[in-house]
Amino acid sequence: MTESETAETEIETARATRTQRFAEWLMRREEARAEKESSLEGLVKLNVLVSFLTLGLVGGFEAVQLGISLIPYL
């Protein structure tokens, strides 16, 4: 191999390494985003539960039944 071929090979290797590091970073970012979404889903479910409990305490059982019956219209 000549010097220019060796230099080109090193440049290609450096590019591949940068591309690989970028791809790994993208994958880590996507995994973190998926974890965040799953925690948000849990918070939404908790919020709905607490809202219905509060509605039950304030408005009584009939208000809870009415609230549940209105869910399909949301």
Residue pairs with C-beta under 8 A, 6 or more apart in sequence:
1 9
52 64
52 67
52 68
55 63
55 64
55 67
56 63
56 64
